[in-house]
Amino acid sequence: MFYAVLSLIFILFFTLPCAQANLTPIEISEAKETIPSSDEWLNNLSKYREGVVEEYGTEFAFLFNFTQQVILRDASNQGKSRGVGYLNLEIKQRLWRNAAVFMEVESDRGMGIDKFIPTYSVFNSNYGKDVDIYIPEFYLEQNLFSDKISLSFGKLDLSDWFDANTAAESADTQFLSSALVNNLAIPFPSKGLGGLVGFMPYEWLYFQSGAATARASSTKTGLSNGYNSTFFINELGLSPKTGELKGNYRVIFYLNHEKIERIDEEGEKKNTLGYAVSFDQEITKKITLFFRYGNADEKVWDIKHFWSFGGQILEPVPGRKLDYLGIGMACSIMGDDFRSINEETASRAETMYEIYYSYSLSPLINLTPSLQVVNHPNADKSAKTAVVLGLRFLLSF
């Protein structure tokens, strides 16, 4: 039966009409392994993987994500439905003391309903192009001085490290919308050549600084455009505890060293600055609240201010210990330059609302129905409010 299900998954994936999440397949797998399981075969799998790590220094994790969404309400696309899916295999190979190389191999399918309803918020963060196979990440990581200093370099995604948020950081396990996975006021580049250094003198304090090519492409190596422009980002984080309740408070500054055409089309601007914050706080051991805010240069970016907030509830239904519920709202406030150029159609803001319920069908499979509502899609004041219903299938081990 298990192999029949796997076969069906692969058939659906390659016949139905990419992908990125801040949590990697290995991180998702490790989180699941911390939860005790009564399934003997799953425990045997965990023991096998531990044996491979011990003998060969190799960790691996597999992830399959397929999300089907249908437009319940829209001016011209009501009733349309599209799917987005991807496969991802992540391998971590230990090299020498406290050093490892990470590689992801991925295959993407589908643009989803974002093809029909353009938004700044994006209905599905994993939408993309149809790509049979490519390597989105391939980088070296070295930890020093009892893991107080970490260095990473190669083809990577800076959003895997920066702007994290316990309750809103993964389009695989939490919210679908990009507006509730990342801060839209931070112009993160695609996965490309880059590096970062992190310093954590205490468990409750860290600082990290990163840089990457601003004109990267996830499906290419990045060597051809690695020196044309650079995106710099710095983050200071505090993780205080109040009793048993933990919080994370991050302050972010970035510099985009890239010539970008001004919105008013009067030339180009270089070295644009911005700042952001990302907070999450446990209110109880089952409830975590989050908040993000960002500010960008309105001369070159459409969005000047961005904020989002919401929460995550563990075990929302008594006895369903592996389930969780998420509710969030995100608002993208457009800059004066954007509104001036598009004064006839421009709305002051686009707002995304999303609610999801992650149902643990088994230790490996999660089903997540979600409902999304967007006011003024694409910051168009004449656009009808869009309502979208979705169902995400996640297989990870």
N, C-alpha and C positions, 0 to 999 in steps of 0.2 A: 504493500500500500504506500509506504514512504517513497519508494522509487517511482511509483506511478505518479504521485504528486509532484515530484521533482521533474519528471518528464513533461507533465502538463505545464509547469512553470516555464520551462525552456521553450515549449511550443508557443505559448502565449507571448513570450517576450520577443521572439524573432518574427512573429506574424502580426503583432499589433504595433500601431504606431504608438543637462544630462546629468552632468550630475556632480553635486558637491554638497558636502555637509561638514560642519565644523568638527563633529565627532567622527573619527576614522573607524573603519571596520574593526580594527583591533581594539580600540577603546570601547566600542559597543559590545564586542564579544567579551571583553574582560569584565564589563559591568554586569553582564548576565551570569558569568561564572561565579560572581560573589554571592549569588542567590542559590541556596541549597536546592537540589533537585532530587526527586524520588525515582527518576528514570535511570535505570542501570546503564543503558546504552549511552546516555548523555554523559554520565559520570565516567564511563570508560573512555569516551571521546576526550574529555578533559584530561584524564590521566595520560592518554596517548600524546596529546599535545604537550603536556608537561615533560614527558619523556623526550620528545623531539627537541624541546628547548634545552633540556639538560645535556643531551648528547651532542646535538649539532648547533645549538645556539640559534635555532630558527623558529620564529613565531609566524603564524599565518591566520588570516581571517577572511571569510567569504561573506558577501552581502548581496542580496537581490532585493531591489525596491521597484514595485510597480504601483502606480497611482492612477486611478481612473476618476475623472471629474466630469460633471455635467452642469451646464449653465441653466439654472432655474429661472433666472430673470435677467433680461438684457434687451436693449432696443431692437437689435437685428439678429442676434445669435441664440435666442432662447431655444432650449432643447438640444443644442449641439453638445456632443460628448467626445472627449479625447483622452488618451492615456499617455503617460510618460513612464519609462522604465530604464533601469540600468543595472549592470552587473559590475561588481568591484571585488578584486582579489588584492589584499594587502599582505606584503611579506616584510618581516623585520629580521635582518640577519646580523647577529652579533659578530663583530670583527676582532676587536681587542678590548682591553679593559675599559669599561664604561663607554664603549663606542659601538654604534650600530648603523647600518644602512637600511633605509626604508624605501620600498617601491610599491606603487599601486598600478594595477593593470585593469583597464575599464572598457566597457562597451555601452554605448548610449543609444536610446531610441525615443524619439518623439519630442515635439514642442508643446503638446498639451493644449489646453484652452487659452493659454497666453497668446496663441496664434490668432485668436479671434478678438480677445479683449485686451488691448495694450494697457498696461498700468505701470506705475513706478514701483508699486508694492510687490508685484509678481505673484500670481496665484500658486505657482509651484517652483520652488527654488531649484529643483533638479531638471527643469526644462533645458533643452539644448538642441543639438544637431544629431542626425543619425550617423554615428561613427562606429565601425565594426570593432576596432580595438586600438587603444593608444595607452600611453603611460602618462597620466596626469601629474604624478609626483615621483621623484627619485632623488633622495637627499641623504646626506651623512649627518649624524648627530653624535656629538662628543660631550660627555659630562665630566666635570673636573671638581676637585676639592670637595669630595663627599656630596656630589650633586648640587653644590651651591652655585656653580656656574655651568651653563649649558650653551653649546655652540651648534648651530645647524646651518648647512649650506647645500645648495643644489636646486633642483626644480621643485618648488614648494608653493604652498598656499598660506599667505600670511594670516588669513582669517582663521586658520586652525589654531593659532596662538593668541591673536589679538581680538579684543572685543568679545571675549567668551562670556557666557552667562548660563548658570546652572539650569535655569528654567526655560531658556529660549536660545538654543545654540545648534540644534540639529534638525534638518529637514527630513531626516530618516526616522527619527524617534519622537519628535515634538511637532512644532508648527510647520506648515507647508510654505507659507508666504515668506519671501525674502525679507520683508519688512519686520518680521518677528523672529528672524534667524540672525540677521546682522543689522548694523546701523547704516541706513541708507545715506547718511551724510558723510560716511567714510568711503572714498572711492577706491576700495580694494581692487588691485589689479587681478587679472586671471592668474591661474597657476603658471608660474614661470621662474626664471632664474632669480635667486635671491638668497638671503642669509639673515640670521638673527643671533643675538647673544642675550642670555637671560642670567640674572643674578638674584638669588634668593638667600639672603643672610639668615632669615628666620622663616618659620613655617607660616607666619602671618604677614610677611612683607616680601615683595619682589619688585624688580624693575627689569624691563626687557626692551630691546631696541632692534628694529628690523629694517631691511631695505630689499626692494625687488624691482625688476624692470616694470615700468608702468604700462608698457604696450605688449604685454604677454598674450599668448594664446595657449589654452589648456591642451590642445591637440597637437602642438608643435614643441620642438625642443627649446625654443627661445633664444638660441645662439644668434640668430639673424638680427634680432632687435634688442638684445640684452644690454646694449650700451647707448641706446637712443634716448632713454629717459629713465628716471629713477623715482620710486615712491618710498619715502622714509616714514617710519612710524615708531612712536615711543609710548610705553604704557607703564604706569605705576599702580601697583595693586596692594590692597590691604585685605586680610581675611581674619577679622576679629571673631571671637566666640563670646556669646553671652550664655553662660551655663553650657548646655549641650547644643545650643542653636548657633549655627554658623552663618556668617555673611561674607560677601565678596564685593569690594568697592574698587572700581578701576577708573583711572583718569587717563585719557588718551590724547596725544598730540600728533599731528601728521603734517608732512610737507610733500607736495607733489611737484617734483622738479621736471616739469614737462610743459612744453608750449601747447596751450589749449586755446582754441578760438573763442573769443569773447561772445557772449550771448547776443550783444548788440551788434555783432559782426564788425566792430571797429578795431580790427587787428587781433593780436594774440596776447595772452598773458602767461607768464612763467612763475614758478615758485608759489603756488597757491597753498595757503595754510588753513588748518581746521582743527577743531578739538571735539572731544566727545567724552561721555561717561557711561559706564555700564555697572549697574548695581543688582545684586540678588541677595535676598535675606530670608532665612527660615523663620517663619512665624511660629510654627509648631514643627514637630518632626515629620508631619505629613503635608504641610502647606509651605510653599516657597513663593514669594513675590519678587517681581523683577521690574526694573525701570532702565530705560536708555534715553540719552539725549545726545544730539550732535549738531554742530554748526559748521557750515561750509561757505565758501566764497561765492556769493551770488553773481559775480561778474562772469564766471565760467560754468557754474553748476546750476541746474534748474532748481534743486532743493536747497534752501538756505537753512531752515531749521527742521529737525526731525526728532520725534519723541515716540516712545512706545512703553507700554506697561501692561502688566497682567500677572497671572499666577499659575502655579501647577499644584495639583492635589494628588497625593499618593493614596491608593486604596480608597477611591471615592465611594465604592460600594463595599460595605463590610464583608470581609472574607475574600475579596478579590485583591490579594496583596501585590500582584504584579501589574495591576492596571493603574492608569493615571489619567487625569483630566486636565486639560489646559485651556485657558481663556486669555485672549490678548487683544490689544488695540494698538494700532500704529498710525501716526499722522505725519505726512510729508507736507511741509509748508513751503510754498514756492517763493522764490526771491522776487524782489521788485523788478529786476531787469527782465526776468522771464515773463512776468505779468504785463510789463510795459510793451514788450514785443508782441505778445499774444493777447492783448487787452480785450479783444472781441470774444474770445473763447476761454481764456484762462481762469480757472478757479483759484481761490487763495490756497486751497489744500486738497489733498487726496487722503482719505481715511480708510484703513483696512480693519475689519473686525474678524476674528477667527476663534472658533471653539472646536476642540477635538477630544476624542476619547480613545485612548490606546488600550485595546483589549488583548490580553495575552492568551492566544489560542493554545500555545504550547511554549516550552522554554526557548524554542527556535523561531516561532512565528508570532507576529503581532498584526492584528487588523485594526486600522484606525480610521473610523468615519470622521469627517470634518465638515463644517459649514463656514463659508466665508461670505462676507458682505463688504462691498467697496462703494463708498460714496465718491462721486466725481472721478470716475476712472480716467487715468492719464491727465489729471488736473484739468479736465474739461467741464466747465460749469453747465454745459448743456447735455452732458452724457447722463444716461439713465443709471440709477443705482443698480449694480450687478450683484447677483446672488448665485453662489456656486456650491454645489454639494460634491464631496469627494470621498473616496475610499482608498486607503493605502494598504498594500500588502507588503510586509517586510519579513524576509527570511535572512537570518544572520547566524553564523556559528564560527 
